[in-house]
């Protein structure tokens, strides 16, 4: 055996790197990733075991940046809007029955069985006003971030879904 790398070895390295970088972009677009450790864990679940140094190079290459908003710090891809999923939220309007408010939460009533689907859309939208969601069968509780009033968040959702 010679120490000369085979052509397919170098090609495989390039395709592995490209696949890993595409996976990183998908993860960052689908969920809030606050730290490189969080991202490394998500990559490992998908079959990519990388060092922190490799991950830093990949993040730089794909132009990911860490941003701080009212909901904390997380990574985003340069050029992709933070709320890239807001358009998807509009598609949920037929599943949403109403948007209400309590003392501490916004309450969204959905058609039976649709709450988890709508809550997932809300999570992917990464609205800066939303701290988190909890979904049941036909009800979603949304906790607004500290700097956002319940009324403001409820009104934004009513406007998005044309409910009220």
C-alpha positions as CSV (number, residue, x, y, z in Angstrom):
1,X,0.0,0.0,0.0
2,X,1.3,3.4,-0.9
3,X,0.8,6.6,1.1
4,X,-0.8,8.3,-1.8
5,X,-4.4,9.0,-1.3
6,X,-6.9,7.6,-3.8
7,X,-9.0,10.0,-5.8
8,X,-12.2,8.6,-4.2
9,X,-10.8,9.4,-0.7
10,X,-10.4,13.1,-1.4
11,X,-13.8,13.2,-3.1
12,X,-15.4,11.5,-0.1
13,X,-13.9,14.1,2.2
14,X,-15.3,16.9,0.1
15,X,-18.8,15.4,-0.1
16,X,-18.7,14.6,3.7
17,X,-17.9,18.3,4.4
18,X,-20.6,19.5,2.1
19,X,-23.2,17.2,3.6
20,X,-22.1,18.2,7.1
21,X,-22.4,21.9,6.2
22,X,-25.8,21.4,4.6
23,X,-26.9,19.6,7.8
24,X,-25.7,22.4,10.0
25,X,-27.7,24.9,7.9
26,X,-30.8,22.8,8.2
27,X,-30.4,22.4,11.9
28,X,-29.9,26.2,12.4
29,X,-33.0,27.0,10.2
30,X,-35.2,24.4,12.0
31,X,-34.5,25.2,15.6
32,X,-32.8,27.6,18.0
33,X,-29.2,26.6,18.6
34,X,-27.6,28.6,21.4
35,X,-24.2,27.0,21.6
36,X,-21.7,25.1,19.6
37,X,-22.1,22.2,22.1
38,X,-25.8,22.2,21.3
39,X,-25.0,22.1,17.6
40,X,-22.4,19.3,18.0
41,X,-25.0,17.2,19.9
42,X,-27.5,17.7,17.1
43,X,-24.9,16.8,14.5
44,X,-24.0,13.7,16.4
45,X,-27.6,12.6,16.4
46,X,-27.4,12.8,12.6
47,X,-24.2,10.9,12.3
48,X,-21.6,13.7,12.2
49,X,-19.0,13.6,15.1
50,X,-17.0,16.8,14.8
51,X,-14.5,18.7,16.9
52,X,-15.2,22.2,18.1
53,X,-12.5,23.5,15.7
54,X,-14.1,21.8,12.7
55,X,-17.5,23.2,13.7
56,X,-16.1,26.7,14.1
57,X,-14.6,26.5,10.5
58,X,-17.9,25.2,9.2
59,X,-19.9,27.9,10.9
60,X,-17.6,30.5,9.4
61,X,-17.7,29.0,5.9
62,X,-21.6,28.9,5.8
63,X,-21.6,32.5,7.3
64,X,-23.5,31.5,10.4
65,X,-23.5,34.1,13.1
66,X,-24.6,34.2,16.7
67,X,-27.2,36.8,17.4
68,X,-28.8,38.0,20.6
69,X,-32.5,38.8,20.7
70,X,-35.1,39.2,23.4
71,X,-35.3,35.4,23.6
72,X,-31.5,34.9,24.1
73,X,-28.6,34.1,21.9
74,X,-28.7,31.7,19.0
75,X,-27.2,31.0,15.6
76,X,-28.6,32.1,12.3
77,X,-27.5,31.9,8.7
78,X,-26.4,35.3,7.2
79,X,-29.0,36.5,4.8
80,X,-31.8,34.3,6.2
81,X,-34.3,36.3,8.2
82,X,-34.7,35.3,11.8
83,X,-38.4,34.7,11.3
84,X,-38.0,32.7,8.1
85,X,-41.0,30.6,9.0
86,X,-43.5,33.4,9.4
87,X,-44.9,32.7,5.9
88,X,-45.5,29.1,7.0
89,X,-47.5,30.4,9.9
90,X,-50.0,32.0,7.5
91,X,-50.8,28.5,6.2
92,X,-52.0,27.4,9.6
93,X,-54.9,29.9,9.6
94,X,-57.5,27.2,8.7
95,X,-56.3,25.1,11.7
96,X,-56.6,28.0,14.2
97,X,-60.0,28.7,15.7
98,X,-59.1,31.6,18.0
99,X,-56.4,33.5,19.8
100,X,-57.0,34.5,23.4
101,X,-55.1,35.9,26.3
102,X,-54.7,35.0,30.0
103,X,-52.8,36.8,32.7
104,X,-49.5,35.3,31.6
105,X,-50.0,33.4,28.4
106,X,-51.5,33.6,24.9
107,X,-53.9,30.7,24.3
108,X,-54.5,29.5,20.8
109,X,-57.4,27.1,20.1
110,X,-57.1,24.9,17.1
111,X,-59.1,22.2,15.4
112,X,-58.9,18.8,17.1
113,X,-55.5,17.3,16.7
114,X,-53.9,20.3,15.1
115,X,-52.2,22.0,18.1
116,X,-48.9,20.2,17.9
117,X,-48.7,21.0,14.1
118,X,-49.4,24.7,14.7
119,X,-47.0,24.8,17.7
120,X,-44.3,23.3,15.6
121,X,-44.9,25.9,13.0
122,X,-44.6,28.6,15.7
123,X,-41.4,27.1,16.9
124,X,-39.9,27.0,13.4
125,X,-41.0,30.6,12.8
126,X,-38.6,31.6,15.6
127,X,-40.7,34.7,16.4
128,X,-38.6,37.0,18.7
129,X,-41.8,37.6,20.7
130,X,-42.2,34.0,21.7
131,X,-40.2,32.4,24.5
132,X,-41.8,29.0,24.2
133,X,-44.9,26.9,23.3
134,X,-46.7,24.0,24.9
135,X,-49.3,22.1,22.8
136,X,-52.1,19.7,23.7
137,X,-54.6,18.2,21.4
138,X,-56.4,21.4,20.4
139,X,-54.8,24.1,22.6
140,X,-51.5,25.9,22.6
141,X,-50.0,27.9,25.4
142,X,-47.5,30.6,24.3
143,X,-45.2,32.3,26.7
144,X,-44.1,35.7,25.4
145,X,-40.6,37.0,26.1
146,X,-40.1,39.4,29.0
147,X,-40.2,42.6,26.9
148,X,-43.3,41.7,24.9
149,X,-46.8,42.1,26.3
150,X,-49.3,39.3,26.0
151,X,-51.7,41.6,24.1
152,X,-49.0,42.5,21.5
153,X,-48.2,38.8,20.8
154,X,-51.9,37.9,20.7
155,X,-52.6,40.7,18.2
156,X,-49.6,39.7,16.0
157,X,-51.0,36.1,15.8
158,X,-54.6,37.3,15.2
159,X,-53.3,39.5,12.4
160,X,-51.2,36.6,10.9
161,X,-54.2,34.2,11.0
162,X,-56.9,36.9,10.3
163,X,-58.7,35.9,13.5
164,X,-60.4,39.0,14.9
